[in-house]
């Protein structure tokens, strides 16, 4: 396997584990998660159902990235998982453009950059197809 393919698998593990832990945190203690994210309170009051919905989406998307890392042939699942992350990131990009964000650096480092990296890691190298 090529160096790039191995790098993508390693990155898929890193983003997958981080995202899965975030999803579990959101599902298990949404209020603490909400209070822990800088700038999140500007979006409105804590909504436990909404936080759980997003937590479930992050957990599933992240498990798809982990599946791709485990077995490269599962890359289509990882692409679907990364697609959620990218769509979510685009909402944050729009919030930045419309000046509706509480903290641009949080949006960039916790949502936008991981989504871009997940998209890169999800697609297989030629040798993995």
C-alpha angles and dihedrals in degrees: 000000000000126000090246092052091051090047090053091051092050092048090047088055093049095047092039095052093044093048093045092051089049091050092049090048090051092049097043101041110007095166093055090044090052092050091046099058111086114236095008095114090069088072092067139270122332112276110194095196093051093047090050091049092053091042090055091049091050092048094051094043091049093048087054090055090049090051089054090051091050096045116013091206088071090070093119089064089051091051089054091048092048089048090063090049092049093047089050090048091051089057088054091048089053090049090053092048091049092043092241096128127105096209122010093197091057090051092048100043101035102035117010102042095043090050092052091047091047090052091052092047095046097063115078127239115243091260091056096055 
